[in-house]
């Protein structure tokens, strides 16, 4: 913090005080008067002005810190909103994927059921075909035996 010329005359500022962050809020006042003593009224007014400037500088510094804090909060809030939107988007994608999986599983179950029904129908048709073949053989062979037996008896 840069000190005004008139304030430097009233306090002792060393190079160490100027560059140190730790001593930024601490000032070393002289132990003895550096100027000849003026009247007490003027000294009091000077001290009031000095105090007012120090308080003003503190208010300015506090305002800068407050602005910095507000900026950090705003940035953090924006990042939080962005992260929330990404989380919502990921959750929606997950819901869509789960819905697609459920739909695919339902179609697979339906296809498996149709395959089982087709297999059962194929077995039924195979049995029917076997019965038809058997009936054809029995009637044709049975009729063929009767014709042969009649032919042999006649001869």
C-alpha positions, 0 to 999 in steps of 0.5 A: 500500500502506497502511503501519502507523503504527509503520512510518511512524515508522521510514521516511520516506513522502512523498506522492509515494511514496504515490501512485506505482505505480513506487515501490510496492516501494521505501521510503525509510528515514531517514538519521538516527534519528527517535526517541531510540535505544532499547536494541539488543534492542528495536530489533532486535525492532522491525525483525523485526516491520517486516520480517515485516509487509513480507514479509506484505504482499508475500505478500498482494500476490503471492497477489492477483496469483496469483489474478488470473492464475489467473482470467485463465487460466481465462477464456482456457481457457473461451474456447478451449473455446468456440472449439473447440466452434464450430470443431467445429460448423462442421466438422460443418456443412461435412461435412454440406454436403459429404455433401449435395453428393455425394448431389446430384451422385450423383442428378444423374449417375443422372438424366443416365444415365436421360435418356441411356438414355431418349433412346437408347430413344426413338431405337430406338423411332423407328427401329422405328416408321419400319421399321413404317411403311415395311413397312406402306407397302411391303406395302399399296402393293405389294399395291395395285399388284398389285391395280391391275395385275390390274384393268387387265389384266382390263379 
